[in-house]
Amino acid sequence: MTQAPTHALTRKRVLPVGGNGSLWAARPAYGIFEFRGRRLRIEVTDPTEVLFPTDCGLSLVAALDGEHGLDLQGVRALDIGCGSGLYTVALLAAGAAHVTALDINAASEAETAANVARNGLDMDRLSCVTADLTTYAPGRTFDLVVTNPPHLPYDPSYATDNGLETALVAGRNGRLLYDAVVARIDDLLAPGGRLIMAHSSLADVPRTIADLELRGYEWRALEACEMDIPLLAYAEHKETMLGLLEAQRELGSADFEGERFTVHALEFRRPSRADARPAHSTSRGE
């Protein structure tokens, strides 16, 4: 399976063939997951409007739940593309001081708020915002940004403009939100803050890493999770989607084998002001 990235990678999960994708076929309305010793519940009132968390999204929760888990106590976090509120609920349950849940889909605001309340979490520590990331202006920066961008290539034969599709499809090469995150991250993340991202191997992982390294960000790979490409959701258009992905693979920007791909849990750290401080230079006469 994919060879990139391997930087500091210490753990890999491999989901069974056929074991992934059932979420997409059945579109369940609720589920239970555990995070840092707490049992949490996520429900979706209308799964045709808000996507129920998939294995792709859950893989990032699993990565943060392991030995690589960050100290989330007291952080002020931004959840980009919050969907049903999976990451928002996990962050608040782990002790985040405040989470801003952002999504372009207006239906996500109500679903996220409902799931926070459903788990008995403090609603005063939550802000829900419906906005486009490219124009979002929070007026502050965050200690932590978490995101699982949509990663499937757009084609008019299967992509629509409803809220569900905005969670799945992202431009012709699947990079629309990844590029938006990179473009906006310095506006959103405080110096020394961290960006945690579930990055699909279908959407040019090395490009994101290179773009953030140019900005001075350090990074490490927390975990890789190999799973089925979620083609069951697009059964009638499977060949079209695979054709688009194969074209991206020929360009070197998608990595998959057969119908299997990898989701990389990546952590990027923005340089602190001290890191960015220029080295001392000796003045004349000294």
Stockholm file with secondary structure:
# STOCKHOLM 1.0

chainA/1-286         MTQAPTHALTRKRVLPVGGNGSLWAARPAYGIFEFRGRRLRIEVTDPTEVLFPTDCGLSLVAALDGEHGLDLQGVRALDIGCGSGLYTVALLAAGAAHVTALDINAASEAETAANVARNGLDMDRLSCVTADLTTYAPGRTFDLVVTNPPHLPYDPSYATDNGLETALVAGRNGRLLYDAVVARIDDLLAPGGRLIMAHSSLADVPRTIADLELRGYEWRALEACEMDIPLLAYAEHKETMLGLLEAQRELGSADFEGERFTVHALEFRRPSRADARPAHSTSRGE
#=GR chainA/1-286 SS CCCCCCTTCCCEEECCTTTSSHHHHHCCSEEEEEETTEEEEEECSCTTTSCCCCHHHHHHHHHHHSTTCCCCTTCEEEEETCTTTHHHHHHHHTTCSEEEEEESSHHHHHHHHHHHHHTTCCGGGEEEEECCTTTCCCSSCEEEEEECCCCBCCCTTTCCSSHHHHTTBCSTTSCHHHHHHHHHHHHHEEEEEEEEEEEEGGGCHHHHHHHHHHTTCEEEEEEEEEEECCGGGGGGGHHHHHHHHHHHHHTTSCCCBTTEEEEEEEEEECCCHHHHSCCCCCCTTC
#=GC SS_cons         CCCCCCTTCCCEEECCTTTSSHHHHHCCSEEEEEETTEEEEEECSCTTTSCCCCHHHHHHHHHHHSTTCCCCTTCEEEEETCTTTHHHHHHHHTTCSEEEEEESSHHHHHHHHHHHHHTTCCGGGEEEEECCTTTCCCSSCEEEEEECCCCBCCCTTTCCSSHHHHTTBCSTTSCHHHHHHHHHHHHHEEEEEEEEEEEEGGGCHHHHHHHHHHTTCEEEEEEEEEEECCGGGGGGGHHHHHHHHHHHHHTTSCCCBTTEEEEEEEEEECCCHHHHSCCCCCCTTC
//
